[in-house]
Amino acid sequence: MRKPVEESPVKNSGLAGRVIDLWLAAGSGALVLLISVLNLIGTKGSVALNQGDLADAVREALGLPVVLTHVVAAGLVVLTLHIAYPVALCGIKRVALAGTRANESSITTLACLIMGWLFLLLVNAKSFPASTHVDLLGISDSPQLVNYFILGFGFIGIPVACLIAATRLLCRYSALSLFSVAIVLFSVAWGTLNDHPRGSAAEPNLIVIGVDSLRPDFAYGEYAFASDTPAIDSFVAAATNFVDATTPVARTFPAWASLLTGLYPHNSGIRVNLQQVSATQKDLFITHVLREHGYRTYYATDEARFSNIDQSYGFDKILTPVMGATDFLIGEALDLPLTNVFANLPFAESMLPWISGNRAVDHAYAPATFSRKLERSIDGFLEDSGDNPVFMAIHLCLPHWPYSFGSLSNVLPGPQAGDKVKEIDDSTIRSYSRALEAADIQIEGLIKHLAARGVLDHAVVALVSDHGESFHALDPVPAHKDTGETLPAAAGHGADVFGDSSYHVIVAISNFRAGEPANTRGELDRRPVQLLDVLPMMIESAKLPISIPGLDGQRRAELGETRFRPRETGVTMPGLFAAKIDQGLLARQGIESYEIGDDARIMFKGEFLESPSTLKDFGVERDGDLLISSRRDPKTGRSTDFMMVDQDQMTWQNIDEGSLLETHAEMIRWLSVLSE
């Protein structure tokens, strides 16, 4: 009688080893996830959960189906990543060590997993110092030799193991592998051969590149030494630079709305960030007119928490982070070492759309990640546009507060010898300068990409900022002409009307031919302009037969040597006047002003806009004189004070309404219109 064939003990142990590896991998992923979540709740989460208004807002948001769907999806992605990463480590280990006794050892598996997770924690700590988990398990304080060993395991050991594993698999499945490689190479070659620049349309392309919070004096003025911005410098040097340019509101959404409508905020009706959709006249946007004249329109930004511009504003395609309450909730909740790293890997960006390339999630933002996404999005838009001319508006938000991002922590070391910002002994301003330098690199890459795709063969390009930025350490505050009393100044932008540094913006317009500026030397135009003039001047420069009646914006031919320029604050919170801004305090102060719609969009409450004069300060500037009407008393409806600021001398004085009516009648008329 034949004896039954006994199963190979090697195969049995191999199967058992695989099962053990899977259990160890899943367990390690669950443990790291649990530790990370507890650490996150112990820091960021506890602040939100212990504040009544914030906790109520979180519960309200989670009650919306669209938000809950995103939260569940994000949770599944996070769980999948925390299982897939250690399983992949074990898989690489098993293939690379196949046939060896160490491959079946649980100790080898544990060592591999521990080193893999330590490597990830260390990369997170070094790449994202603003992350909550920088000090998790004391990884950032470990000796340098230990750091080098862990990094060596990740950057050398894992790639070598992958190479060995790939070689083994190629030898095992040589025919299939060679066929697959051939297919991949053919696809790459075919894509390269067919990657031609787009055809040149008869009408020039119109491109607006916006930079959030960009102060002109940090680009080419008094403080230009503080930042290295070659792309901005070279663009402005070859452009028509309107050196006396201001924004009517130093807040992103109303500023961009003025640019895209050619209207003052009180005429467009868009006066605050997160404007009520029902109160927004989207048909006023010039993008609709451009589409009627054959233009394809595109909008992109890396931050959309306070400016929810979408396709309904006249854009054929947009690239923005996920908008609404979802962005606020998930963006902060996904501060996990694994998601921070994976969100910035090219093959994983689409898995984490809530944080990948999202400037608002500053702890995990890498400028290069958004630039990659932007270039791919632009390529798809251009392919869809064919030979039609294009209008593109791209807003880069790196220099926006809190200035920190990814590899740039909010806490910088003091100025060092040879440091370009050594003359400014303020960590906040140094952070701003470094963020501006990173944005400049993005601008350089964007212009090169547009040129390579033929967009700049025939184009008019504008470089603008939506508003500037105020710094206590740099900006003088007006003092009373007689007593020397100073006005209460706010940091940031849009909190007061006399801080010219937050209203002064860059506006530079250049014609491009064959991918280069048409003029090698630019010119300075010192006439007063505002953001609402940008599109009328671009249309004029492009010589387009487009006439849009009713615009407040002026073409260059219409500009005068003097001009009344109204300005108004955003809706400001007391926390903005503090020497050091507290994010939690601002959130608590502002939460009562906003509501969440059924689509999870966060909007400014309509009742707060019924009487804007009780929430805003207004000013009218002309020839260096700035007349300010402070907020009206909600009971009497009258302004509590009028002030005249001499912007050249940086002095102010109270002026009674009677004398104003005699000498500044037009300014009074403007203030009356603004405060209605």
C-alpha angles and dihedrals in degrees: 000000000000116000116237114258111255118225116248112264088214092060091046092052090045092055092045090048092053092051092048090048091052092049093048092046094049091044093050091049092050091047094050091046092050093049091047094049093048090049090049093049090047091059118022098013097054091057093055096040094051095052112083099211093044093046091051091050091051092050091048091051093048089053091066114093094222092053093044090051091054092046092052091046091049090048092052091049091050092048092047092051092049089054099037096051098057091038089054090050090052092046092053089047093051095050095042093048097037113148095021127110091232089063092070095046118108088206090062090050093049092048091050093049094045092050091045093053093043088051090052093048091049093049089050092049094049098039100038109032091166090063119113090233100059091112096036109142087354090279095145092054096050118119117277092243090057090048091052091049093050093045089047090055091052102039098034109017098048095046091047091049090048090051092051091046092048091049091051092049092048091053091048096046100024100149095046092043094050090050091050092048090050091052092050093048091048091051092050092047092047091050091049093049091050096044096103125158114258121262119266114254122220090241117060120252116249116220127182116189111191127192118197118235093356111163112207092218089060091052103044108344140073096322098038088116089069096066135041104221109158095160094053091042094052093045094051092044091061097038139076099265115204098204095184099058126140140177120234091221123023093219125097105239099044090042093053090042089056090049094048096043101035087227137117112252093249089056098043091043091228106120106141140043113264093022117196107267091224090057095049119096099207093176088072092071114110089222088081090056092049091052089053087056093054101268123140111218132215136181129187136172137161095219127048107159095110102019113054099184108163139162093288088073090071103279124136092203136011138189114202138135118266105289131225136019090337090067093052095046104039097034093065096034092058094064091125125135094239096046093044091056099038094047089066097048113102094231094048104045094100091052092064107035091156094069108012108108091351110141092195089065088066097171092065102028116124114183092215091057093059091043090056092049091046094052092049091047092049091050091054092047093050091049090053091046095058110186095337116121114254137220112204128184115187122180120195115196106187097115091054119112132297081043093198118112137165105311094013112081122202088239110068127179118257121273114292131205109281092018110140090220096048091116091061106066096191123106093207093056092045089053089051091051093051091048089051090052090052090050089052090058089052091051091050091052092045094052091047091050093049090049092050090052093052094247091123096049087096114007149125111223128192125195111201143159122219091219141333131245135249124221124190091214095056113025122080118228120221112257125208111266093233110019101032092231110157127220119245105263125202128211121233118026142307098018096108133020099221096061098098093184091071094047099042110093142176117258114172123158125193136178114226128205126180091354096305135088109274090225123051091200122045131205138232120237110193097184115117115263137167134207091263088067094060101086095040089052092046092050088049092049090049090051090229118169091233121130119182114187122212099031121147090203118093133220117234091255089059098051117116133202091252134030144169107246117189122206135180137186126246118244100289133205124212090241090072090069093060119108089236118033116231112206093201092051092050091049092052092047094048102040094086092058096060138064135192119239126215089262089056092250113144112229138182108253112260096226091061090061096052090085107026092170090071092055103038142051118223134206141179120206129198130162094343095312116114120192112199129198110194123213117301122244105256090220101047098026090224129121113251094219149359120217132187115209121197100211093192095053094029092228132129139194138183115253125193119233093244095062091042092058089056100048107020106034094144092050090051090051090053092049090049091053093047095051098047 
